[in-house]
C-alpha cells in the first residue's frame, strides 16, 4: 500500500498547491494547502476507524516531503513553467523522494513528552 500512497501523495500535494496558487494565495498558504490536501485524507480515514493517524504516529518523512514538493511547484511556476509542467515535475519529485524514504526508511527523530532524565 505504500507505493500507491506515494503516488497519491505526489499528485495531491502538487495539484493542491497549484490550485491554491491559481486562486491567488501566497506561496506559503498554497504549499500548506497542498500538504493538507495530500495528508489529511488518510488522517480522516484513520480517525473514522478509531486509529491513531498513521501520518502522526509513524515518524516518516511524509508531510515534510509534500511541503518541500509544494515549494518546488511554486518555484517552477516562478521560473516560468506552466501549471501542468509544474504539477507534473513537482508530483514526480514528491513521488521519487517518498519512494526513497520508503526504501531507506527515512524517519523524523522520535520525541517523548514528560520524560525527565
Secondary structure as UniProt FT lines:
FT   HELIX           2..22
FT   TURN            23..24
FT   HELIX           27..48
FT   TURN            49..50
FT   HELIX           54..57
FT   HELIX           63..78
FT   TURN            79..80
FT   HELIX           83..104
//
